[in-house]
Amino acid sequence: MRKLLYTPLLASLLMGLAGAGAQAQTVYRIVGPDGKVTFSDRAPDNNAKPAQSAAQGPATTGAALPYELQQIATRFPVTLYTGSDCAPCNSARNLLVGRGIPFTERTVTTNEDIDALQRLSGGSGLPFGTIGGQQLGGFSDTEWTQYLDAAGYPKQSQLPSNYRRPPAAPLVAVKAAQPAAAEVPANRKPSVERQRPAPATDGLTPSNPAGIRF
């Protein structure tokens, strides 16, 4: 059996390998909020806030929707068109609220609202609702429930306790009143108005009593 000779050259080689191992940098595997994996020589910041998705769901007030409910509401948004003193409108609203359906409410009260509703639905009956591209005229608990089920909405509310439904808004945005035009004093005439010259009186003849000249 041969004996290994511990030479100065071997010793320096072993010391060099040890030094290289000590100087090697630690590589961190970082998984981003979007699932993308990156590698870095810097430790991840666990206190950093996760990036928010650019895709936003329907308008909400007070709290974000659960993920699955947000996906459904984005694909099949619900809009309810209502009028004042409308019992079926109240029934449709109560169904949506009781089931925890996030929806947008548009009120139809003015002639402009009615015209817009006719262009949208082909009629003026209320309530009127849309679930995605599906239109529902009038209110039937059975019919509305079937369409909500088909869209995938949960049968029981999954809204967070601090969720607040957006307030109802007019179908046609109210236009700001235009300021009234300033009145011109009676003793002051507009500068564009010119005094008409007095008609000529010369040249009056029996055949031209008005004295018209060309």
GIRAFEN-V250868 format. One record per helix or strand of 2 or more residues. SS is the DSSP state (2 for helix, 1 for strand). FROM is the first residue (numbers start at 1). LEN is the number of residues. Records with the same first field share a line. If there is no record, write none. Layout:
# GIRAFEN-V250868
SS: FROM-LEN  FROM-LEN
This chain:
# GIRAFEN-V250868
2: 8-16  67-9  87-13  111-11  141-11
1: 28-4  37-4  78-5  103-5  128-4  134-4  169-2
